[in-house]
Amino acid sequence: MAQRLALRQLLSLAPRMLPPQGQRTFPGPLAPPAPPVPHGRAFGTTAGCRSTFNVQDGSDFQDRVVNNPKPVVVDFHAQWCGPCKILGPRLEKMVAKQEGKVLMAKVDIDDHTDLAIEYEVSAVPTVLAMKNGDVVDKFVGIKDEDQLEAFLKKLIGA
């Protein structure tokens, strides 16, 4: 009885391999492999994901941040930085609340040292507010949600 239960559980976890409608299956090792049936899962993006992006290189930064007609918040961070791990999601959430009025660029200083030097980032997290390619505001360290909201509203001009 325990073996049947274990077999049922195992079979329920395995992906279903069903033959196309109207075709017969051939038992044994010579049977052609059946194509797997898709699981029906899809990946989507939320508004927060669409307004936040990772900078790939210097030209990507130029195109998506400096030349962007919308205001952009630039989050200079590092994987090893504890405060960055707290600020990053908090800032993404606040940018998503602005419903596309502002974008957020994430720059890993270990991958893009040249950008960190160019924008005089001496500590992380450093957040820049950029409008029309110019730095209009900046802060270093962690801020609470009220402070972030005020920072974003000042950037947007609301």
C-alpha positions as CSV (number, residue, x, y, z in Angstrom):
1,M,0.0,0.0,0.0
2,A,2.8,2.4,0.9
3,Q,4.5,1.6,-2.4
4,R,1.4,2.5,-4.4
5,L,1.0,5.8,-2.6
6,A,4.7,6.6,-3.2
7,L,4.3,5.7,-6.9
8,R,1.2,7.9,-7.2
9,Q,3.0,10.8,-5.7
10,L,6.0,10.3,-8.0
11,L,3.8,10.1,-11.1
12,S,1.9,13.2,-10.1
13,L,5.2,15.2,-9.9
14,A,6.5,14.0,-13.2
15,P,5.8,16.1,-16.3
16,R,3.0,14.6,-18.4
17,M,4.2,13.1,-21.7
18,L,1.0,12.8,-23.8
19,P,1.0,11.7,-27.5
20,P,-0.7,14.1,-30.0
21,Q,-4.4,13.6,-30.3
22,G,-5.3,10.5,-32.5
23,Q,-1.9,8.9,-32.4
24,R,-1.2,5.5,-30.9
25,T,1.6,5.0,-28.4
26,F,4.1,2.1,-28.9
27,P,5.2,0.4,-25.7
28,G,8.8,-0.6,-25.3
29,P,12.3,0.9,-25.9
30,L,11.7,1.4,-29.7
31,A,8.8,3.8,-29.2
32,P,9.4,7.3,-30.6
33,P,9.7,9.9,-27.8
34,A,6.6,11.9,-27.3
35,P,6.9,15.7,-27.1
36,P,6.3,17.1,-23.6
37,V,3.1,18.9,-23.0
38,P,3.6,22.5,-21.8
39,H,2.9,23.2,-18.2
40,G,0.8,26.3,-18.9
41,R,2.9,28.6,-16.9
42,A,3.8,32.0,-18.2
43,F,6.1,34.7,-17.1
44,G,4.9,38.3,-17.0
45,T,6.2,41.6,-15.9
46,T,4.7,44.0,-13.4
47,A,4.8,47.8,-13.7
48,G,7.7,47.8,-11.3
49,C,9.8,45.6,-13.5
50,R,9.1,47.7,-16.6
51,S,10.2,50.9,-14.9
52,T,13.4,49.4,-13.5
53,F,16.3,48.1,-15.5
54,N,19.9,47.0,-15.0
55,V,22.6,49.0,-16.9
56,Q,24.6,46.7,-19.1
57,D,27.5,49.0,-20.1
58,G,28.5,52.6,-20.7
59,S,26.6,53.0,-24.0
60,D,23.5,51.4,-22.5
61,F,23.8,54.0,-19.6
62,Q,24.1,56.8,-22.2
63,D,21.1,55.6,-24.2
64,R,18.7,54.6,-21.4
65,V,19.7,57.2,-18.7
66,V,21.5,60.2,-20.1
67,N,19.5,60.5,-23.3
68,N,16.1,59.6,-21.7
69,P,13.4,62.2,-21.8
70,K,11.9,60.9,-18.6
71,P,13.6,61.5,-15.2
72,V,15.7,58.6,-14.1
73,V,16.8,57.5,-10.6
74,V,20.2,55.8,-10.7
75,D,20.9,53.3,-7.9
76,F,24.6,52.6,-7.6
77,H,24.9,49.4,-5.5
78,A,27.0,46.3,-4.9
79,Q,26.2,42.7,-4.3
80,W,28.2,42.6,-1.0
81,C,26.5,45.7,0.4
82,G,24.0,45.1,3.1
83,P,22.3,48.5,3.1
84,C,22.0,48.2,-0.7
85,K,19.9,45.0,-0.3
86,I,17.5,47.0,1.9
87,L,17.3,50.2,-0.1
88,G,17.1,48.5,-3.6
89,P,13.7,46.8,-3.2
90,R,12.3,49.8,-1.2
91,L,13.3,52.2,-4.0
92,E,11.9,49.9,-6.7
93,K,8.6,49.8,-4.9
94,M,8.5,53.6,-4.6
95,V,9.4,54.1,-8.3
96,A,6.7,51.6,-9.3
97,K,4.2,53.7,-7.4
98,Q,5.0,56.7,-9.7
99,E,3.3,54.8,-12.6
100,G,5.9,55.4,-15.3
101,K,6.6,59.1,-14.5
102,V,10.1,58.1,-13.5
103,L,12.5,55.2,-14.3
104,M,15.1,53.5,-12.2
105,A,18.5,52.3,-13.5
106,K,20.5,49.9,-11.4
107,V,24.3,50.1,-11.7
108,D,26.5,47.5,-10.0
109,I,29.7,49.4,-9.1
110,D,31.8,46.2,-9.3
111,D,30.7,45.6,-12.9
112,H,30.7,49.3,-13.9
113,T,33.6,50.9,-12.0
114,D,34.0,53.5,-14.8
115,L,30.5,54.8,-14.3
116,A,31.0,54.9,-10.5
117,I,34.2,57.0,-11.0
118,E,32.6,59.3,-13.5
119,Y,29.7,60.1,-11.2
120,E,31.9,60.4,-8.1
121,V,30.4,57.5,-6.2
122,S,32.5,57.0,-3.1
123,A,30.1,54.9,-1.0
124,V,27.2,52.6,-1.7
125,P,24.3,52.9,-1.9
126,T,24.4,56.1,-3.8
127,V,21.3,57.3,-5.6
128,L,21.3,60.0,-8.2
129,A,18.3,61.8,-9.6
130,M,18.9,62.6,-13.3
131,K,16.8,64.9,-15.6
132,N,17.8,65.6,-19.2
133,G,21.2,64.0,-18.6
134,D,22.1,66.1,-15.6
135,V,22.4,65.1,-12.0
136,V,19.8,67.2,-10.2
137,D,19.8,65.5,-6.7
138,K,21.7,62.8,-4.9
139,F,21.8,60.9,-1.6
140,V,24.0,58.3,0.0
141,G,22.8,55.6,2.4
142,I,19.4,54.3,3.4
143,K,16.2,56.4,3.4
144,D,12.7,55.4,4.6
145,E,9.7,55.4,2.3
146,D,8.6,58.9,3.2
147,Q,12.0,60.3,2.4
148,L,12.1,58.3,-0.9
149,E,8.7,59.6,-1.8
150,A,9.7,63.2,-1.2
151,F,12.9,62.6,-3.3
152,L,10.9,61.2,-6.2
153,K,8.2,63.9,-6.1
154,K,10.9,66.6,-6.1
155,L,12.5,64.9,-9.2
156,I,9.1,64.6,-11.0
157,G,8.1,68.1,-10.0
158,A,4.8,67.0,-8.4
